[in-house]
């Protein structure tokens, strides 16, 4: 995901995959909702775990809005 894609999709669900799992078969580790985007990070609300900065390379759009 790019920062620009994330800006367009604030409020949408995303899937987080750990960078420790290489290749296209990386499994989804966690799901969240894009809260906001700054110059470097996508800030994702991971439910009770709160809002955390997440690198764009580790996210993909999951689809529906919150």
Backbone bond lengths (Angstrom), bond angles and torsions (degrees), N, CA, C in turn:
res aa  C-N    CA-C-N  psi(-1)  N-CA   C-N-CA  omega(-1)  CA-C   N-CA-C  phi
1 X - - - 1.442 - - 1.524 107.77 -
2 X 1.305 117.00 143.77 1.463 120.99 175.64 1.527 109.35 -98.91
3 X 1.327 115.90 164.00 1.457 120.01 176.95 1.524 110.53 -61.92
4 X 1.320 117.03 -39.34 1.465 120.56 179.94 1.532 110.98 -64.74
5 X 1.315 117.14 -42.33 1.475 119.90 176.05 1.524 110.25 -60.01
6 X 1.323 115.92 -41.97 1.463 119.87 179.97 1.525 111.26 -63.64
7 X 1.323 117.35 -41.25 1.477 120.57 179.17 1.530 111.01 -60.15
8 X 1.302 115.98 -39.59 1.473 120.91 179.47 1.527 110.93 -69.15
9 X 1.328 116.58 -26.23 1.465 120.91 -173.52 1.533 113.64 -111.46
10 X 1.327 117.84 27.92 1.467 119.94 174.75 1.522 108.02 -58.66
11 X 1.331 115.66 133.19 1.462 121.40 -177.85 1.519 113.65 94.36
12 X 1.320 116.59 -6.04 1.465 121.29 179.78 1.527 110.72 -93.11
13 X 1.320 115.08 156.00 1.467 121.78 177.25 1.517 110.36 -75.63
14 X 1.338 114.47 142.30 1.464 121.52 175.67 1.526 109.27 -132.16
15 X 1.307 114.87 158.08 1.460 122.10 176.23 1.519 107.53 -112.93
16 X 1.329 116.15 130.87 1.461 123.09 178.39 1.522 109.05 -99.22
17 X 1.325 115.68 132.45 1.458 121.17 173.27 1.519 108.57 -123.51
18 X 1.312 115.73 136.24 1.458 121.57 -176.89 1.523 111.29 -68.10
19 X 1.343 117.71 137.84 1.463 120.40 176.14 1.524 111.90 -68.03
20 X 1.323 117.54 -13.13 1.462 121.30 179.05 1.528 112.17 -74.70
21 X 1.324 116.32 -10.65 1.470 120.93 178.84 1.527 108.03 -107.33
22 X 1.309 117.96 94.82 1.470 121.15 -175.20 1.520 113.31 -72.89
23 X 1.319 113.98 159.96 1.458 120.74 172.06 1.510 114.27 87.45
24 X 1.323 115.88 173.65 1.462 121.19 -176.46 1.529 113.59 -71.14
25 X 1.320 117.82 -12.00 1.463 120.24 -177.68 1.526 112.82 -91.25
26 X 1.340 116.62 15.25 1.459 119.55 179.68 1.524 109.79 -57.95
27 X 1.320 116.02 132.10 1.453 121.58 -179.46 1.523 110.46 -87.63
28 X 1.323 115.94 152.07 1.455 120.86 176.62 1.521 108.86 -70.47
29 X 1.328 116.02 126.47 1.455 121.60 179.81 1.523 111.97 -95.66
30 X 1.319 115.79 -30.42 1.453 119.59 -176.01 1.531 108.72 -161.00
31 X 1.323 115.97 156.23 1.460 121.59 176.55 1.512 108.70 -121.67
32 X 1.323 115.07 151.56 1.453 119.60 179.20 1.513 110.64 -159.38
33 X 1.334 115.32 -169.91 1.458 122.55 -178.77 1.524 107.89 -128.99
34 X 1.330 117.06 133.75 1.467 121.01 179.48 1.522 109.06 -65.91
35 X 1.328 115.79 122.62 1.465 121.91 179.28 1.528 110.93 -93.44
36 X 1.330 115.89 -51.99 1.465 120.66 176.08 1.525 109.12 -161.53
37 X 1.331 114.78 171.92 1.465 121.34 -176.53 1.521 107.80 -134.55
38 X 1.331 116.90 134.61 1.461 119.59 174.45 1.529 109.06 -111.01
39 X 1.321 117.65 -158.33 1.464 121.18 -176.22 1.525 113.55 -72.98
40 X 1.357 117.74 -12.14 1.455 119.64 -175.58 1.532 114.12 -137.05
41 X 1.320 116.62 -30.83 1.457 121.53 -171.50 1.527 112.41 -120.02
42 X 1.319 113.60 155.79 1.464 121.05 168.97 1.522 105.08 -105.47
43 X 1.318 116.41 125.40 1.458 121.82 -178.81 1.520 107.78 -96.10
44 X 1.324 115.07 118.98 1.460 121.71 -172.16 1.526 109.65 -118.22
45 X 1.326 115.20 134.01 1.459 120.67 174.32 1.525 107.99 -87.14
46 X 1.317 115.45 115.41 1.463 121.82 -179.30 1.531 110.03 -102.91
47 X 1.315 117.05 51.94 1.457 121.94 177.60 1.517 111.87 60.31
48 X 1.344 117.04 -131.76 1.463 120.49 -177.05 1.534 113.74 -65.80
49 X 1.318 117.02 -13.77 1.469 120.88 178.13 1.526 111.82 -79.05
50 X 1.328 117.86 -7.79 1.459 122.36 176.85 1.517 113.46 87.10
51 X 1.332 114.44 -168.63 1.460 122.57 -178.86 1.524 108.59 -97.12
52 X 1.339 115.52 128.90 1.463 120.93 -178.23 1.521 110.50 -133.75
53 X 1.327 115.71 145.40 1.464 119.64 174.53 1.523 107.92 -70.38
54 X 1.330 115.00 140.75 1.457 120.80 -177.13 1.518 108.68 -138.97
55 X 1.314 116.98 135.13 1.462 120.68 179.51 1.529 109.31 -69.45
56 X 1.329 117.41 137.05 1.467 121.09 -178.26 1.530 114.64 -55.92
57 X 1.324 117.20 -32.93 1.476 119.95 -179.30 1.512 113.07 -64.57
58 X 1.322 117.43 -17.70 1.466 121.75 -176.40 1.519 113.90 -98.77
59 X 1.327 116.50 7.35 1.461 120.23 -178.70 1.511 111.82 -122.63
60 X 1.322 114.01 150.06 1.461 120.26 169.51 1.514 107.23 -140.33
61 X 1.312 115.78 149.23 1.451 121.50 -179.37 1.516 109.66 -66.55
62 X 1.315 116.02 130.57 1.465 120.60 -179.90 1.523 111.36 -96.87
63 X 1.340 117.08 -15.03 1.447 118.60 174.01 1.507 115.91 127.25
64 X 1.293 116.37 -95.27 1.470 122.15 -166.51 1.517 113.11 -71.74
65 X 1.339 113.53 155.94 1.459 120.27 173.32 1.507 109.78 -75.10
66 X 1.312 115.67 155.24 1.467 123.24 177.89 1.504 109.61 -63.10
